[in-house]
Amino acid sequence: MESRKLLKNGKPRGKLTKKDITKMSVLSFLEQASFSFERMQAPGFTLSMLPAAEKIFGDSKEDMAEFMTYNMEFINTEPHMATFLMGLILSMEEHGEDRKLIEGIRNGLFGPFAGLGDAIFWFTVLPISAAICCSLAQDGSILGPLLYIGIWIVAAISRIWFGSFGYKLGVKAVSTISEGTKYITKAAGILGVMVVGGLIPSYISLAFSESLKFGMGEGTTVQSVFDGILPNMLPLAIVFLIYWLFKKKNTNVLVIILGIILFGILMSFLGWM
């Protein structure tokens, strides 16, 4: 039989079931509905785990008080990673791990987890899904908004899996995540850059006027020359220019925006674009 440390009242700890972890994960959907500027996500974070914690601690008020005390400390992480962390904490509490260790893991992981979750969901899934679905919507397809809603329903439901995964990993999660985080984050970043880069021609329109030509008579348009070298060369060039201004010259974003507006007005006035 699996051994567990006793509670403060001398009774054995309760054992959680898959249903308990699923209930915790579903409750975590409302985690940010209870928000405090002093403690950030802590009220909703703690509330999501209470039904499972009550099963672990039974009538041990002292254990429950200690559990609530350290979980009501400041925490602010990505919502999916918060659910994962809840499962991890409950697994360690169920197995009677030292509470100081659990508290240290909680406080040490929520920051790195925020970066990992943001890289996956908000810097990769969000821009990619929004870009694809907006393109469909611009073409008049009702599939655009429906697909976008569907993607984020799946993303929300995935929190059930994150909670279960955190619970199953338990104390092994720390070493497993620390080894895999940098690879996941790098892969998510590469995928996001590739997809957004491929969508540049769909969102940036820049071309010379058809009236701007070389030669006599019919002549050759300036734009056809650029298209012959590389289609959508100008949108790509403007993106690289803006990137260079940001990355190398640390140019203020307002200066870049005003520069683009003035450039557009000037080119339009001259009839070149």
C-alpha positions as CSV (number, residue, x, y, z in Angstrom):
1,M,0.0,0.0,0.0
2,E,1.3,3.5,-0.9
3,S,2.6,5.2,2.2
4,R,1.5,8.7,3.2
5,K,2.6,10.9,6.0
6,L,-0.1,11.5,8.7
7,L,-2.0,14.8,9.1
8,K,-1.5,17.0,12.1
9,N,-4.5,15.2,13.8
10,G,-2.8,11.8,13.3
11,K,-5.2,10.6,10.6
12,P,-4.1,9.4,7.2
13,R,-4.4,11.7,4.2
14,G,-7.3,11.2,1.8
15,K,-6.6,10.0,-1.8
16,L,-7.8,12.0,-4.8
17,T,-9.5,10.5,-7.8
18,K,-9.5,11.5,-11.4
19,K,-12.9,13.1,-10.8
20,D,-11.4,15.3,-8.0
21,I,-8.6,16.6,-10.3
22,T,-11.1,17.2,-13.2
23,K,-13.3,19.2,-10.8
24,M,-10.3,21.2,-9.7
25,S,-9.4,21.9,-13.4
26,V,-12.9,23.0,-14.3
27,L,-13.0,25.3,-11.3
28,S,-9.7,26.8,-12.5
29,F,-11.6,28.2,-15.5
30,L,-12.9,30.9,-13.1
31,E,-9.5,31.5,-11.5
32,Q,-9.2,35.1,-12.6
33,A,-12.8,35.9,-11.8
34,S,-11.6,36.3,-8.2
35,F,-8.7,38.8,-8.5
36,S,-6.8,40.9,-6.0
37,F,-4.2,43.6,-6.8
38,E,-2.4,42.6,-3.6
39,R,-2.3,38.9,-4.2
40,M,-3.2,38.8,-8.0
41,Q,-4.5,35.3,-8.8
42,A,-4.1,33.8,-5.3
43,P,-7.8,34.0,-4.3
44,G,-9.0,32.1,-7.4
45,F,-6.0,29.8,-7.3
46,T,-6.7,28.7,-3.8
47,L,-10.5,28.4,-4.3
48,S,-10.0,26.1,-7.3
49,M,-8.1,23.6,-5.1
50,L,-10.3,23.8,-2.0
51,P,-12.7,20.8,-2.7
52,A,-9.7,18.5,-3.4
53,A,-7.8,19.9,-0.4
54,E,-10.8,19.2,1.9
55,K,-10.7,15.6,0.7
56,I,-7.0,15.3,1.5
57,F,-7.1,17.0,4.9
58,G,-10.5,15.8,6.1
59,D,-11.3,17.5,9.4
60,S,-7.7,18.6,10.1
61,K,-8.3,22.4,10.4
62,E,-4.6,23.0,11.1
63,D,-3.5,21.4,7.8
64,M,-6.2,23.2,5.9
65,A,-5.2,26.5,7.5
66,E,-1.5,26.0,6.5
67,F,-2.5,25.0,3.0
68,M,-4.7,28.1,2.5
69,T,-2.1,30.4,4.1
70,Y,0.8,29.6,1.7
71,N,-1.5,29.4,-1.4
72,M,-3.0,32.8,-0.6
73,E,0.4,34.4,-1.1
74,F,1.0,36.4,-4.2
75,I,0.9,34.4,-7.5
76,N,0.6,35.6,-11.1
77,T,1.1,33.1,-13.9
78,E,-0.3,32.0,-17.2
79,P,-3.8,30.5,-16.6
80,H,-3.1,27.1,-18.2
81,M,0.2,26.8,-16.2
82,A,-1.7,27.8,-13.1
83,T,-3.9,24.7,-13.5
84,F,-0.8,22.6,-14.0
85,L,0.7,24.0,-10.8
86,M,-2.5,23.3,-8.9
87,G,-2.3,19.6,-9.8
88,L,1.3,19.5,-8.8
89,I,0.6,21.1,-5.4
90,L,-2.2,18.7,-4.7
91,S,-0.1,15.7,-5.6
92,M,2.6,16.8,-3.3
93,E,0.2,17.5,-0.4
94,E,-1.5,14.1,-0.9
95,H,1.9,12.4,-0.6
96,G,2.8,14.3,2.5
97,E,5.8,16.2,1.1
98,D,7.3,18.9,3.3
99,R,5.1,22.0,3.1
100,K,8.0,24.4,2.9
101,L,9.3,22.5,-0.1
102,I,5.8,22.7,-1.7
103,E,5.6,26.4,-1.0
104,G,9.1,26.9,-2.4
105,I,8.3,25.1,-5.6
106,R,5.0,27.0,-6.0
107,N,6.7,30.4,-5.6
108,G,9.8,29.4,-7.7
109,L,7.8,28.0,-10.6
110,F,5.0,30.4,-11.2
111,G,7.3,33.0,-12.9
112,P,9.0,30.6,-15.3
113,F,5.7,28.9,-16.0
114,A,4.2,32.3,-17.0
115,G,6.9,32.6,-19.6
116,L,6.3,29.1,-20.9
117,G,2.5,29.5,-21.1
118,D,2.8,32.9,-22.7
119,A,5.2,31.5,-25.4
120,I,2.8,28.7,-26.2
121,F,-0.7,30.3,-26.0
122,W,-0.4,34.0,-26.3
123,F,2.7,34.4,-28.5
124,T,2.1,31.4,-30.8
125,V,-1.5,30.0,-30.7
126,L,-3.2,33.5,-30.4
127,P,-1.4,35.3,-33.3
128,I,-1.5,32.2,-35.6
129,S,-5.2,31.4,-35.0
130,A,-6.2,35.1,-35.2
131,A,-4.2,35.7,-38.4
132,I,-5.7,32.6,-40.1
133,C,-9.2,33.2,-39.0
134,C,-9.1,36.9,-39.8
135,S,-8.0,36.0,-43.3
136,L,-11.0,33.7,-43.7
137,A,-13.3,36.3,-42.3
138,Q,-11.9,39.0,-44.7
139,D,-12.8,36.6,-47.6
140,G,-16.4,36.6,-46.3
141,S,-16.2,33.0,-44.8
142,I,-18.2,32.4,-41.6
143,L,-15.7,29.7,-40.9
144,G,-13.3,32.5,-39.7
145,P,-15.1,33.4,-36.4
146,L,-16.4,29.9,-35.9
147,L,-12.9,28.4,-36.2
148,Y,-11.4,31.0,-33.9
149,I,-14.1,30.3,-31.2
150,G,-13.5,26.6,-31.6
151,I,-9.8,26.9,-31.2
152,W,-10.1,28.8,-27.9
153,I,-12.8,26.4,-26.6
154,V,-10.3,23.6,-27.1
155,A,-7.6,25.7,-25.5
156,A,-9.9,26.3,-22.4
157,I,-10.8,22.6,-22.2
158,S,-7.1,21.7,-22.4
159,R,-6.8,23.0,-18.8
160,I,-8.3,19.7,-17.7
161,W,-5.4,17.9,-19.2
162,F,-2.9,20.3,-17.7
163,G,-4.3,19.8,-14.2
164,S,-4.2,16.0,-14.7
165,F,-0.7,16.1,-16.1
166,G,0.6,18.2,-13.2
167,Y,-1.0,15.8,-10.7
168,K,0.5,12.7,-12.3
169,L,4.0,14.2,-12.5
170,G,3.9,15.3,-8.9
171,V,7.4,15.9,-7.5
172,K,9.0,14.6,-10.7
173,A,7.6,17.6,-12.6
174,V,10.4,20.0,-11.4
175,S,13.3,18.2,-13.2
176,T,11.1,17.2,-16.2
177,I,10.0,20.7,-16.8
178,S,13.3,22.3,-16.3
179,E,14.8,20.0,-18.9
180,G,12.1,20.6,-21.5
181,T,11.1,24.2,-21.0
182,K,13.8,25.8,-23.1
183,Y,13.2,23.5,-26.0
184,I,9.4,24.0,-25.9
185,T,9.8,27.8,-25.7
186,K,12.3,27.9,-28.6
187,A,10.1,25.7,-30.8
188,A,7.0,27.8,-30.1
189,G,8.9,31.0,-30.9
190,I,10.2,29.6,-34.2
191,L,6.7,28.4,-35.2
192,G,5.2,31.7,-34.4
193,V,7.8,33.7,-36.4
194,M,7.4,31.4,-39.4
195,V,3.6,31.7,-39.6
196,V,3.5,35.4,-38.9
197,G,6.2,35.9,-41.5
198,G,4.3,33.9,-44.1
199,L,1.3,36.2,-43.5
200,I,3.2,39.4,-44.1
201,P,1.8,39.9,-47.7
202,S,-1.8,39.4,-46.5
203,Y,-1.6,42.3,-44.0
204,I,1.0,44.7,-45.5
205,S,0.1,46.3,-48.8
206,L,2.9,48.3,-50.5
207,A,3.3,48.7,-54.2
208,F,4.4,51.3,-56.7
209,S,1.7,53.0,-58.8
210,E,1.0,51.5,-62.3
211,S,1.7,55.0,-63.7
212,L,5.3,54.9,-62.6
213,K,7.1,53.4,-65.6
214,F,10.5,53.0,-67.3
215,G,11.1,53.6,-71.0
216,M,9.0,55.1,-73.8
217,G,5.4,54.4,-74.8
218,E,4.0,51.5,-72.9
219,G,7.2,51.1,-71.0
220,T,7.7,48.8,-68.0
221,T,6.2,49.6,-64.6
222,V,8.5,49.9,-61.7
223,Q,6.4,47.5,-59.7
224,S,6.7,44.7,-62.3
225,V,10.5,44.9,-62.0
226,F,10.3,44.3,-58.2
227,D,7.7,41.5,-58.8
228,G,10.1,39.9,-61.3
229,I,12.9,39.9,-58.8
230,L,10.8,38.7,-55.8
231,P,7.0,38.8,-55.4
232,N,5.9,40.9,-52.4
233,M,9.4,42.2,-52.0
234,L,8.3,45.6,-50.8
235,P,6.1,44.4,-47.9
236,L,9.0,42.2,-46.8
237,A,11.5,45.1,-47.1
238,I,9.3,47.4,-45.0
239,V,9.0,44.7,-42.3
240,F,12.8,44.2,-42.2
241,L,13.3,48.0,-42.0
242,I,10.9,48.3,-39.1
243,Y,12.6,45.4,-37.4
244,W,16.0,47.0,-37.9
245,L,14.8,50.3,-36.4
246,F,13.5,48.5,-33.4
247,K,16.3,46.0,-32.8
248,K,19.4,48.0,-33.9
249,K,18.5,51.6,-33.4
250,N,16.0,51.3,-30.5
251,T,13.7,53.7,-32.3
252,N,10.6,54.8,-30.4
253,V,7.5,53.1,-31.6
254,L,5.6,56.4,-32.0
255,V,8.4,57.7,-34.2
256,I,8.1,54.7,-36.4
257,I,4.3,55.0,-36.6
258,L,4.5,58.7,-37.5
259,G,7.2,57.9,-40.1
260,I,5.0,55.3,-41.8
261,I,2.0,57.8,-41.9
262,L,4.2,60.6,-43.3
263,F,5.8,58.2,-45.8
264,G,2.3,57.1,-47.0
265,I,1.0,60.7,-47.3
266,L,4.2,61.7,-49.3
267,M,4.0,58.7,-51.7
268,S,0.3,59.3,-52.3
269,F,0.8,63.0,-52.9
270,L,3.6,62.3,-55.4
271,G,1.4,59.6,-57.1
272,W,4.2,57.0,-56.7
273,M,2.1,54.5,-54.7
